[in-house]
Amino acid sequence: MTTQTDTLRVLVIAESPFVRAGIVSLLNDQPGVDVVGQIPADSRWAEMVQLYAPQVIIWEPSYDGDIESQQFEELGEIDVPVLALVSQHDRAASLLAAGVRGLLFSNVDLPALLAALRALAQGLVVFGAEFLSLVESSVPAQTPLTAEIMTAREMEVLNMLAEGLANKQIALRLNISEHTVKFHVNAIMTKLNVQSRTEAVVQATRRGLISL
């Protein structure tokens, strides 16, 4: 996590070189922000994350055409929070299901963008007001769920997911393997009937299991 005075390392991913250049130009002169790289969307994200070690990723999918399934697979391979910038509301649902932790329209102003990046780096989730109804509908209200349905270890992992910790960080804190962490995360998502870590946190919060 970062503090307000830390330099925030940001990686920019977009198919269009013009979009990448525009985002980089917007952020380059901002104090406390270091754009560590800019890559096309078809790059191997996991490899680029190892190379650049960003704390937050900005991803702007192409304006036209479908989002490639490979890009969703890449998103699932990394443990860095991703802020998706979209120009169309109808693309938001699939991005949310894929596990992005932030969702804003691409015409977001600079102060809001910087605030979102900082919040993501602190382990929070960030959604523009336009997407709140979508977030709520993606994790529909269900019958009351108590903590007893979760094991003690699953509750520990769930609370760490809410902190924004990556699998590796959770494994180190609990002194267990990353494989075991993934097992617990999958069990949590199954019990909450969700498809992503972000949805798990939202659903657990709505159902009173955790508080943010």
N, C-alpha and C positions, 0 to 999 in steps of 0.2 A: 504494500500500500504506500501511498505518498501522502505527504503533508502539503499544505498550501504553498510552502516555500520550496518544495522539491522541484527539480526539473522533471517534467513529465515526458517520457519517451513514447512517441506516437509513430505508428506505421500506417501508411496510406495505401489502400488497395482499391483499384478501379480499373475497369477495362479500357476506358478512354484515357489516353495520355494527356488530353486537354483537361479532363476532370481532375486527374491526379495533380497536374501542375497548378490548377486553380486552388485546390485545397491546400497544397503545400505553400503557395504564395500567401494564402490567407493566414496560415499559422506561423510562418517563418519568423516574423518580427514580433511574435508575442512572447513576453518575458515568461520564463518558467516552462516553456514548451520546446522540445527538441524533436523535430521530424527526422527520425532515424533512417527512413527509407520510403520509397514509393515503388510499388510493384503492380504489374497487371494482374487481373483476376485469375488468370489461368496458371499462375505460378504455384509452386508447392508451398502452401501456407506454412505448414509445420516446419519445413526447412528454413523458410524465411524468418519465422519466429525465433528459431535457434540462432540464426545469423545476426539479426538486428536486436533481439531481446527487447521488444517493445512492452510497455505496460498497458497500452490501449491500442486497438486497431480501429481505424475508420474505414468502412467499406461502403462504397457507392456502387451498387449494381448498375448494369447498363440500362439506359432509358427504354430501349426497345428489346423485344424478344424475351424469352423465358430465362430465368436464372438456371444456370447449368447445375445438374445434380452433383457434379464433381465439386462445385463450390460449397454445397452444403456438407459434403463429406469432409472437405478441408476444414470447414468450420468446426466439425465435430472432433477433429484431431488435435485441436489446440486448447490450451487452458488460459487464454488471454481474452479479456472482455472485448467484445466487438460492438461498435456503434454503427448501425446501418443507417445510411441516408437515402431516403426513397423519394421519388417524385410522384408516385402513384399510390393511393391508399390501398388498392387491391393487392399489392405485393406484400403488404405488411404481415398478413396472417402466416404465410409460408416462412417468412424470415423469423417471426416469433417462434414458430414451431421448431425451426432449425436450431434455436438456442442463442440468438443474439441477445445481448443484455441491455442494448440501447436502441431506440428507434425514433428517428426524427425525420421531418421533411428536409429535403436537400437545400431548400432556401432558408434554412435556419440562420438567424443572425449570429455574428461572431461571439458576443457575450454568452448567449445560450449554448453555443457549441462548446466553448471553453468550460462552462459550468458542467455540461454533460460529461466531458472527458474527465474532469476532476472527480466527479461523482463516481464514474465507472472505476477509476483507479482506486477509489476508496472502498470498492466492493458493493456499491449500490447498483440498482437497476434504474434505467432512465427511459421514460416514454413520454413523447409529446402529448399534450392534452387531447389532440385529435385521435390518439390511438388508445385512450383509456378504456373506452367501451369495448374495443377489440381485445384488449388484454383481459378484461373481465369475462368476456364471452368465451375466450379460449380456455378458461378454467372454470366451467360452470359450477354454480352452487350445488352441493351435494348434501347428503345427510350428515349430521354432525359427526366429526371425527375427533377422537380423543388421543392423547399421546400414548395410551396403552397399546394401540395398534402397531406402534413403532417399537422396536427394541431400543434399549438404552444406547447402544452403539449407533443405530440409525439416527436417533435424535441428536447425538453429538455431530455426526456427519451433516445432518440437515442444518444445524445451526452454523456450521462452518461454510456450507454452501451459501447461506444467507450473508455471511461475511465476505463472500466473493473469493474464497480461497480455491486454488486449483487443486486437482487430485494429488499432485506431488506434495503440496503444502499440507494438505490434510493427512497424507500418509506419514509425513515427518512429525506432525504434531501428535498424532495418535500412535506413532511407532508401529505402523502396520504397512503392508505392501500397497503399491498403487493398484494392483489387481484386486485386492480386498476392498479398497475404497470404491473402485468401479462397481464391484458387486453390491456394496451398500447403496450407492447412488441409484443403480438400476432397481433395487428393491424399493427404495423410497419413491421413485417415479411410478413404479407399478402400483404401490399402495395408494398413491395420490391420483392415479389415473391420468398422468400427464406425460408429455413427450420430450420435455427438455428440463435442464436444471433451472432455467429461469422460471418456467411454469411451476416447477416444484416449490420454489421459494414463494411465488405469488399465491399459489393454492394453500400452502402451509400457513401463510400469514392470514389469509382470508378465513381459514378454518380454526384459527386460534392456537395452532401448534407452536408458532414462534412469533416474535415481535421484532420489527426492524427499528 
